[in-house]
Amino acid sequence: MNRRSRLTALRAGLVSILLVALAGCVGVPMTGPVIAGDRVNDEDAPASVLLPQGPEKDADPQAILQGFIRAGTGPQGDYEVAREFLTGEIAETWKPNAGVTVSRAGSENYSQTSPTTLEYSVLPAATVDAHGRYAQSETMGPQVMQFSFAQVDGQWRISAAPDGVVLTGSAFEQIFKPYSVYYFDPTFSYLVPDLRWFPTPSLARRIVVALLAGPTEWLAPGVVTEFPNGTSIGPDGVRIEANRVIVDLSAEAGEADDERLQRMQLQLQHSLREVTSVTSLSLSINQVDVVVPEIVPPGPAAEPDVDSRTLLSRDGEFGFYERGEIVPIEGISAAAASLGATSVTLDHSERYAAIGTPAGVYAATATGLPVLVDARPGLTDPAIDGQEMIWSAQTGSAASLITIDLAGTQHPIASQLPADASVHAIEVSRDGTRLAILLETDDITRLFVAAIVREGGVPTALGPPWELPLAADAVDATWADSTRVATLDAADSDYAVTLHAIGGLATSLGQLPFGSQLVGGNGQDGLRVLGSDGLVFQPRGTGWQSTTINAEFLGTRR
């Protein structure tokens, strides 16, 4: 049974923060000259944030604490206003960048436990660690923080406080923005993003520190970094001069040969590309300038594109829809038609595909006959990973997940997924490093991503699964781009599509009258939904619009 036949009936006030728009959002070029233009220097970022107020004269401890919490909205000058609420000693040692607690609206509470101590509690909605890693809170109870107070020149000040800051959800979204740091897939064919959250001040340094700290735990098994172990920021740090970011690395980076230096530079270039004041990059190691050989294009891909045409089956024909016609794919289209395909996942090269049929999963190539590679009963729609491996699972059990090469050799996959969960959808990211899998346990759908562990290119295991919270039951899931997974949600007869940033926030793309299948394309605009009546829908503004195209099923373009 394929997933389309298993439909189930199925975020307060604004803070006083002003962000001024930065002009000319231009990233770090891969090759070519420095591009001149008007920029806002990253280190000038304090002008982009309204300064919170400092302590009022003769304020009592609770008012001081309230002001201190509100001053967490001012990261400029390393939270210089917040430090005004602290005694001199703790003002020097307090570490605001240790992390962020994102609180639920209206959940804060103050409780005086002694004349010189207060407890402050909030219900956490999410946390962000020192390297910008965002995670939904796993606890339903309050987070309680202890604060001590002392008088300095007759004025109450905080003498003991936990590191980090607390922000409401709305404040967090205004002050912190998402940025990707990049690692490589094991073949160095792709740059793989790892989403992080930072405020604007000292942005370039924050990004470099996060990159050097390594990938998020769940992603680490599927990616590699070219920075030698122990590499950190060197004595000259990270600075911006005339739109050029200069990164000094510690002596450990001196172990790298030219090829590795090129890859290190690529990781930095892509990670820093969204720093608006930066148009070029220079490297030094322990204060010694490094000349990195020029990279021969095209180099590793950071956001692989797919054919933008809709891939579909209609009236017994399968191929790309173009001006009312079905354009066949050599070898693949004929195999899909002859096998009575119910699903097709096509590799970007169009050399091979995984075809789901009532009899099982077939591997089809452009030049040979299709091969039945999985004849187990009750299979979900198969996936492919760009390395000539097919992914297949029985709908009844996540433990049944296997991979199969084009010759039909099956390989088991070890995972920490709930073995008793049923499988609604599986899909591999286009860089081949991550699997998105939509499961159902106890009548609740759950969306996970997991890093793919390979030996000699062959997948052998999944890393620890990372769960993306769903606000509604979902019937299908697909990769929208390299950092977001989209779900087709269903509640009773209402359908909607949601974008889930991996390591970030979810965004609703609006409702549809119906839906049975969701496939990805090139970003949000490339998403397509197949309605229950066979009409294909595409995103338009804040909603969905019919393309007037009819299909029996949509093919997945990988």
Secondary structure, 3 states (H helix, E strand, C coil): CCHHHCCCCCCCCCCCCCCCCCCCCCCCCCCCCCCCCCCCCHHHHHHHCCCCCCCCCCCCHHHHHHHHHHHHHCCHHHHHHHHCCECHHHHHHCCHHHEEEEECCCCCEEEEEECCEEEEEECEEEEEECCCCEEECCCCCCEEEEEEEEEECCEEEEEECCCCEEEEHHHHHHHEEEEEEEEECCCCCEEEEEEEEEECCCHHHHHHHHHHHCCCCCCHHHCECCCCCCCCEEEEEEEEECCEEEEEECHHHHHCCHHHHHHHHHHHHHHHCCCCCCCEEEEEECCEEECCCCCCCCCCECCCCCCCCCEEEECCEEEEEECCEEECCCCHHHHHHHHCCCEEEECCCCCEEEEEECCEEEEEECCCCCEEEECCCCECCCEECCCCEEEECECCCHHHCEEEECCCCEEECECCCCCCCEEEEEEECCCCCEEEEEEEECCEEEEEEEEEEEECCEEEEECCCEEECCCCCEEEEEECCCCEEEEEEEECCEEEEEEEECCCCEEEEEEECCCCEEECCCCHHHCEEECCCCEEEEEECCEEEEEEEECCEECEEC
